[in-house]
Amino acid sequence: MPTPEKTAATGDSPVRVVVIEDEPTITRAIADRLTAEGWEVSTALDGPSGVRMVAEVRPDVVVLDVMLPGFDGLEVCRRIQADEPVPVLMLTARDDETDMLVGLGVGADDYMTKPFSMRELVARLKALLRRVRRAGAPAPTEAEKQEALEFGDLVIDRAGRRVMRAGEPAHLTPTEFDLLLCLASAPGTVLTREQLLADVWDWVDATGTRTVDSHVKALRRKLGADLVRTVHGVGYALEIPEDPEAGAAASGPSSGTAPDLSSMATPNLSTGDS
């Protein structure tokens, strides 16, 4: 049996997982596979019991089906994220981008369409846990706190993990922020889906996945359709947006004042959601 994965918080306990899925065969298969990884698995077969199970277990990650009796997985996700945010991987029987975007909007970190391989499921969950550990890394230095990326009217506060577009705050999930930051590290450069999956999700075996595509759609919905350029058959690139105030600033005296990010709420970085 593999050495049990450790939690980011304690470093000495097996990962706790809650699986909320109403099909007993799928539930049992997931539980058996994750137990073989050395993880502690609890299960629930409907929405209300799933919410109660998460409150009781306080898991490190949740595997959540969209279609559930009682109330659906989207409502479960809303409730558990409101209580105490936790990384969530959603499962859906429909390959519907609308479902995926709604799932992102209520706090899901990632999603998979049925049928799926157990190997891929484990890889996705491990990637979520690695991102939680990265979020718990040492606090940035004072110099890092002052450093922000500016692209036209887009401002990315890397240390505070906050984003503004045209002077307005944009509330991104941690996954969305990581994806934006990855694209912003090389503005104008096309990054392949495989590169983005490796850098953002720590997942290097991702043939056929639509995870990147759906998260890009979420970024466009929150920040504007002009922000990320699609290169069909290749990947995506960050387009440097125009600053509507640039012309006025160029014709008048420059104040040299940096954008005020201090009033923006900072996401809870120990989770996979905002």
DODREN-232313 format. One record per residue (C-alpha): y, x, z negated. Coordinates in nm, 2 decimals, always signed. Layout:
! residues N
<site py="Y" px="X" pz="Z"/>
...
//
This chain:
! residues 274
<site py="+0.00" px="+0.00" pz="+0.00"/>
<site py="+0.35" px="+0.13" pz="+0.08"/>
<site py="+0.57" px="+0.26" pz="-0.20"/>
<site py="+0.78" px="-0.04" pz="-0.32"/>
<site py="+1.13" px="-0.05" pz="-0.19"/>
<site py="+1.40" px="-0.01" pz="-0.47"/>
<site py="+1.69" px="-0.23" pz="-0.53"/>
<site py="+2.04" px="-0.11" pz="-0.47"/>
<site py="+2.15" px="-0.22" pz="-0.82"/>
<site py="+1.89" px="-0.07" pz="-1.05"/>
<site py="+1.71" px="+0.18" pz="-0.83"/>
<site py="+1.38" px="+0.13" pz="-1.02"/>
<site py="+1.27" px="-0.23" pz="-0.95"/>
<site py="+1.09" px="-0.37" pz="-0.65"/>
<site py="+1.30" px="-0.58" pz="-0.41"/>
<site py="+1.30" px="-0.95" pz="-0.50"/>
<site py="+1.28" px="-1.19" pz="-0.21"/>
<site py="+1.30" px="-1.57" pz="-0.20"/>
<site py="+1.14" px="-1.73" pz="+0.11"/>
<site py="+1.26" px="-2.09" pz="+0.17"/>
<site py="+1.04" px="-2.24" pz="+0.45"/>
<site py="+0.88" px="-2.58" pz="+0.48"/>
<site py="+0.58" px="-2.47" pz="+0.69"/>
<site py="+0.31" px="-2.35" pz="+0.45"/>
<site py="+0.14" px="-2.13" pz="+0.71"/>
<site py="+0.46" px="-1.94" pz="+0.79"/>
<site py="+0.55" px="-1.92" pz="+0.42"/>
<site py="+0.22" px="-1.77" pz="+0.33"/>
<site py="+0.23" px="-1.52" pz="+0.62"/>
<site py="+0.58" px="-1.40" pz="+0.53"/>
<site py="+0.49" px="-1.38" pz="+0.16"/>
<site py="+0.17" px="-1.18" pz="+0.23"/>
<site py="+0.35" px="-0.94" pz="+0.46"/>
<site py="+0.64" px="-0.87" pz="+0.22"/>
<site py="+0.40" px="-0.85" pz="-0.08"/>
<site py="+0.22" px="-0.57" pz="+0.12"/>
<site py="+0.55" px="-0.39" pz="+0.13"/>
<site py="+0.55" px="-0.39" pz="-0.25"/>
<site py="+0.82" px="-0.66" pz="-0.28"/>
<site py="+0.82" px="-0.94" pz="-0.53"/>
<site py="+0.82" px="-1.27" pz="-0.33"/>
<site py="+0.90" px="-1.62" pz="-0.45"/>
<site py="+0.88" px="-1.93" pz="-0.23"/>
<site py="+1.02" px="-2.28" pz="-0.19"/>
<site py="+0.94" px="-2.55" pz="+0.06"/>
<site py="+1.26" px="-2.76" pz="+0.07"/>
<site py="+1.63" px="-2.72" pz="+0.03"/>
<site py="+1.69" px="-2.83" pz="-0.33"/>
<site py="+1.40" px="-2.63" pz="-0.47"/>
<site py="+1.52" px="-2.33" pz="-0.27"/>
<site py="+1.86" px="-2.34" pz="-0.43"/>
<site py="+1.70" px="-2.37" pz="-0.77"/>
<site py="+1.47" px="-2.08" pz="-0.70"/>
<site py="+1.75" px="-1.85" pz="-0.59"/>
<site py="+1.95" px="-1.94" pz="-0.90"/>
<site py="+1.64" px="-1.86" pz="-1.12"/>
<site py="+1.52" px="-1.54" pz="-0.94"/>
<site py="+1.85" px="-1.38" pz="-0.84"/>
<site py="+1.69" px="-1.22" pz="-0.54"/>
<site py="+1.81" px="-0.91" pz="-0.35"/>
<site py="+1.76" px="-1.10" pz="-0.02"/>
<site py="+1.67" px="-1.45" pz="+0.10"/>
<site py="+1.47" px="-1.56" pz="+0.41"/>
<site py="+1.59" px="-1.91" pz="+0.49"/>
<site py="+1.46" px="-2.16" pz="+0.75"/>
<site py="+1.73" px="-2.38" pz="+0.91"/>
<site py="+1.53" px="-2.70" pz="+0.93"/>
<site py="+1.43" px="-2.80" pz="+0.58"/>
<site py="+1.36" px="-3.13" pz="+0.40"/>
<site py="+1.60" px="-3.24" pz="+0.12"/>
<site py="+1.90" px="-3.07" pz="+0.29"/>
<site py="+1.90" px="-2.81" pz="+0.56"/>
<site py="+1.92" px="-2.44" pz="+0.55"/>
<site py="+2.29" px="-2.44" pz="+0.63"/>
<site py="+2.36" px="-2.64" pz="+0.32"/>
<site py="+2.13" px="-2.42" pz="+0.12"/>
<site py="+2.32" px="-2.11" pz="+0.25"/>
<site py="+2.66" px="-2.26" pz="+0.15"/>
<site py="+2.54" px="-2.34" pz="-0.20"/>
<site py="+2.37" px="-2.01" pz="-0.28"/>
<site py="+2.66" px="-1.81" pz="-0.14"/>
<site py="+2.91" px="-2.02" pz="-0.35"/>
<site py="+2.71" px="-1.95" pz="-0.66"/>
<site py="+2.64" px="-1.57" pz="-0.62"/>
<site py="+2.65" px="-1.42" pz="-0.27"/>
<site py="+2.33" px="-1.27" pz="-0.15"/>
<site py="+2.21" px="-1.13" pz="+0.19"/>
<site py="+2.05" px="-1.41" pz="+0.40"/>
<site py="+1.82" px="-1.39" pz="+0.70"/>
<site py="+1.80" px="-1.73" pz="+0.87"/>
<site py="+1.50" px="-1.85" pz="+1.07"/>
<site py="+1.54" px="-2.11" pz="+1.35"/>
<site py="+1.30" px="-2.28" pz="+1.58"/>
<site py="+1.58" px="-2.33" pz="+1.84"/>
<site py="+1.72" px="-2.05" pz="+2.05"/>
<site py="+2.07" px="-2.21" pz="+2.02"/>
<site py="+2.38" px="-1.99" pz="+1.99"/>
<site py="+2.57" px="-2.27" pz="+1.82"/>
<site py="+2.32" px="-2.28" pz="+1.54"/>
<site py="+2.35" px="-1.90" pz="+1.51"/>
<site py="+2.73" px="-1.91" pz="+1.49"/>
<site py="+2.72" px="-2.19" pz="+1.24"/>
<site py="+2.48" px="-1.99" pz="+1.03"/>
<site py="+2.72" px="-1.69" pz="+1.04"/>
<site py="+3.00" px="-1.92" pz="+0.94"/>
<site py="+2.82" px="-2.04" pz="+0.62"/>
<site py="+2.72" px="-1.69" pz="+0.51"/>
<site py="+2.41" px="-1.58" pz="+0.69"/>
<site py="+2.38" px="-1.21" pz="+0.77"/>
<site py="+2.12" px="-1.22" pz="+1.04"/>
<site py="+1.88" px="-1.46" pz="+1.20"/>
<site py="+1.56" px="-1.47" pz="+1.40"/>
<site py="+1.42" px="-1.73" pz="+1.64"/>
<site py="+1.06" px="-1.85" pz="+1.59"/>
<site py="+0.81" px="-1.73" pz="+1.68"/>
<site py="+0.88" px="-1.38" pz="+1.55"/>
<site py="+0.68" px="-1.07" pz="+1.46"/>
<site py="+0.63" px="-0.98" pz="+1.10"/>
<site py="+0.72" px="-0.62" pz="+1.19"/>
<site py="+1.06" px="-0.73" pz="+1.32"/>
<site py="+1.12" px="-0.94" pz="+1.01"/>
<site py="+1.05" px="-0.65" pz="+0.78"/>
<site py="+1.27" px="-0.42" pz="+0.99"/>
<site py="+1.56" px="-0.67" pz="+0.97"/>
<site py="+1.53" px="-0.72" pz="+0.60"/>
<site py="+1.52" px="-0.34" pz="+0.53"/>
<site py="+1.83" px="-0.31" pz="+0.74"/>
<site py="+2.01" px="-0.57" pz="+0.53"/>
<site py="+1.91" px="-0.39" pz="+0.21"/>
<site py="+2.03" px="-0.05" pz="+0.35"/>
<site py="+2.37" px="-0.21" pz="+0.42"/>
<site py="+2.39" px="-0.34" pz="+0.07"/>
<site py="+2.33" px="+0.01" pz="-0.06"/>
<site py="+2.60" px="+0.15" pz="+0.17"/>
<site py="+2.84" px="-0.11" pz="+0.04"/>
<site py="+2.77" px="+0.01" pz="-0.31"/>
<site py="+2.86" px="+0.37" pz="-0.23"/>
<site py="+3.13" px="+0.56" pz="-0.43"/>
<site py="+3.48" px="+0.42" pz="-0.41"/>
<site py="+3.71" px="+0.57" pz="-0.14"/>
<site py="+3.96" px="+0.84" pz="-0.23"/>
<site py="+4.34" px="+0.77" pz="-0.25"/>
<site py="+4.39" px="+0.92" pz="+0.09"/>
<site py="+4.12" px="+0.69" pz="+0.24"/>
<site py="+4.28" px="+0.39" pz="+0.07"/>
<site py="+4.60" px="+0.46" pz="+0.27"/>
<site py="+4.42" px="+0.50" pz="+0.60"/>
<site py="+4.41" px="+0.20" pz="+0.83"/>
<site py="+4.33" px="+0.16" pz="+1.20"/>
<site py="+4.59" px="-0.01" pz="+1.42"/>
<site py="+4.53" px="-0.13" pz="+1.77"/>
<site py="+4.83" px="-0.34" pz="+1.89"/>
<site py="+4.84" px="-0.64" pz="+1.66"/>
<site py="+4.50" px="-0.57" pz="+1.51"/>
<site py="+4.49" px="-0.38" pz="+1.18"/>
<site py="+4.16" px="-0.27" pz="+1.02"/>
<site py="+4.18" px="-0.16" pz="+0.66"/>
<site py="+3.87" px="+0.05" pz="+0.64"/>
<site py="+3.87" px="+0.12" pz="+0.27"/>
<site py="+3.96" px="-0.24" pz="+0.16"/>
<site py="+3.74" px="-0.39" pz="+0.44"/>
<site py="+4.02" px="-0.62" pz="+0.54"/>
<site py="+4.14" px="-0.72" pz="+0.89"/>
<site py="+4.46" px="-0.87" pz="+1.02"/>
<site py="+4.54" px="-1.00" pz="+1.37"/>
<site py="+4.89" px="-1.08" pz="+1.47"/>
<site py="+4.99" px="-1.07" pz="+1.10"/>
<site py="+4.73" px="-1.32" pz="+0.99"/>
<site py="+4.42" px="-1.23" pz="+0.78"/>
<site py="+4.08" px="-1.27" pz="+0.94"/>
<site py="+3.80" px="-1.34" pz="+0.71"/>
<site py="+3.49" px="-1.16" pz="+0.84"/>
<site py="+3.15" px="-1.13" pz="+0.69"/>
<site py="+3.04" px="-0.77" pz="+0.60"/>
<site py="+2.82" px="-0.77" pz="+0.91"/>
<site py="+3.11" px="-0.87" pz="+1.13"/>
<site py="+3.34" px="-0.61" pz="+0.97"/>
<site py="+3.08" px="-0.34" pz="+1.03"/>
<site py="+3.04" px="-0.44" pz="+1.39"/>
<site py="+3.42" px="-0.44" pz="+1.45"/>
<site py="+3.46" px="-0.11" pz="+1.28"/>
<site py="+3.18" px="+0.04" pz="+1.49"/>
<site py="+3.35" px="-0.08" pz="+1.81"/>
<site py="+3.69" px="+0.04" pz="+1.68"/>
<site py="+3.55" px="+0.39" pz="+1.63"/>
<site py="+3.56" px="+0.43" pz="+2.01"/>
<site py="+3.81" px="+0.19" pz="+2.15"/>
<site py="+3.77" px="+0.12" pz="+2.52"/>
<site py="+3.43" px="+0.29" pz="+2.52"/>
<site py="+3.13" px="+0.07" pz="+2.61"/>
<site py="+2.86" px="+0.08" pz="+2.34"/>
<site py="+2.52" px="-0.05" pz="+2.43"/>
<site py="+2.35" px="-0.31" pz="+2.23"/>
<site py="+2.09" px="-0.05" pz="+2.12"/>
<site py="+2.37" px="+0.17" pz="+1.99"/>
<site py="+2.53" px="-0.11" pz="+1.80"/>
<site py="+2.20" px="-0.23" pz="+1.65"/>
<site py="+2.12" px="+0.13" pz="+1.53"/>
<site py="+2.47" px="+0.19" pz="+1.39"/>
<site py="+2.54" px="-0.15" pz="+1.23"/>
<site py="+2.20" px="-0.28" pz="+1.15"/>
<site py="+2.01" px="+0.05" pz="+1.11"/>
<site py="+1.75" px="-0.10" pz="+1.34"/>
<site py="+1.64" px="+0.12" pz="+1.63"/>
<site py="+1.36" px="-0.09" pz="+1.78"/>
<site py="+1.54" px="-0.40" pz="+1.90"/>
<site py="+1.43" px="-0.49" pz="+2.25"/>
<site py="+1.53" px="-0.84" pz="+2.35"/>
<site py="+1.73" px="-0.92" pz="+2.04"/>
<site py="+2.04" px="-1.14" pz="+2.07"/>
<site py="+2.17" px="-1.05" pz="+1.73"/>
<site py="+2.45" px="-0.84" pz="+1.87"/>
<site py="+2.56" px="-1.10" pz="+2.12"/>
<site py="+2.59" px="-1.37" pz="+1.86"/>
<site py="+2.79" px="-1.16" pz="+1.62"/>
<site py="+3.02" px="-1.06" pz="+1.90"/>
<site py="+3.08" px="-1.43" pz="+1.97"/>
<site py="+3.16" px="-1.47" pz="+1.60"/>
<site py="+3.42" px="-1.19" pz="+1.62"/>
<site py="+3.58" px="-1.35" pz="+1.93"/>
<site py="+3.59" px="-1.68" pz="+1.75"/>
<site py="+3.77" px="-1.53" pz="+1.45"/>
<site py="+3.99" px="-1.27" pz="+1.62"/>
<site py="+4.04" px="-1.39" pz="+1.98"/>
<site py="+3.84" px="-1.39" pz="+2.30"/>
<site py="+4.04" px="-1.10" pz="+2.44"/>
<site py="+3.93" px="-0.85" pz="+2.17"/>
<site py="+3.58" px="-0.75" pz="+2.28"/>
<site py="+3.50" px="-0.69" pz="+2.65"/>
<site py="+3.15" px="-0.76" pz="+2.78"/>
<site py="+3.00" px="-0.51" pz="+3.02"/>
<site py="+2.71" px="-0.71" pz="+3.16"/>
<site py="+2.37" px="-0.54" pz="+3.14"/>
<site py="+2.52" px="-0.27" pz="+2.92"/>
<site py="+2.70" px="-0.37" pz="+2.60"/>
<site py="+3.05" px="-0.42" pz="+2.46"/>
<site py="+3.38" px="-0.24" pz="+2.42"/>
<site py="+3.68" px="-0.30" pz="+2.20"/>
<site py="+3.99" px="-0.39" pz="+2.41"/>
<site py="+4.31" px="-0.27" pz="+2.25"/>
<site py="+4.51" px="-0.59" pz="+2.21"/>
<site py="+4.88" px="-0.61" pz="+2.29"/>
<site py="+5.13" px="-0.63" pz="+2.01"/>
<site py="+5.37" px="-0.92" pz="+2.08"/>
<site py="+5.63" px="-0.75" pz="+1.87"/>
<site py="+5.60" px="-0.41" pz="+2.04"/>
<site py="+5.87" px="-0.47" pz="+2.29"/>
<site py="+6.12" px="-0.58" pz="+2.02"/>
<site py="+6.03" px="-0.29" pz="+1.80"/>
<site py="+6.08" px="-0.04" pz="+2.09"/>
<site py="+6.43" px="-0.17" pz="+2.17"/>
<site py="+6.55" px="-0.17" pz="+1.81"/>
<site py="+6.54" px="+0.07" pz="+1.51"/>
<site py="+6.19" px="+0.14" pz="+1.37"/>
<site py="+6.14" px="+0.05" pz="+1.01"/>
<site py="+5.82" px="+0.26" pz="+0.98"/>
<site py="+5.68" px="+0.00" pz="+0.75"/>
<site py="+5.30" px="-0.04" pz="+0.75"/>
<site py="+5.14" px="-0.38" pz="+0.75"/>
<site py="+5.11" px="-0.54" pz="+0.41"/>
<site py="+4.74" px="-0.58" pz="+0.33"/>
<site py="+4.77" px="-0.60" pz="-0.04"/>
<site py="+4.78" px="-0.98" pz="-0.06"/>
<site py="+4.45" px="-1.02" pz="+0.13"/>
<site py="+4.13" px="-1.11" pz="-0.06"/>
<site py="+3.87" px="-0.83" pz="-0.06"/>
<site py="+3.51" px="-0.95" pz="+0.02"/>
<site py="+3.23" px="-0.90" pz="-0.22"/>
<site py="+3.07" px="-0.59" pz="-0.06"/>
<site py="+2.75" px="-0.62" pz="-0.26"/>
<site py="+2.64" px="-0.91" pz="-0.04"/>
<site py="+2.57" px="-0.98" pz="+0.32"/>
<site py="+2.82" px="-1.25" pz="+0.35"/>
<site py="+3.17" px="-1.37" pz="+0.28"/>
//
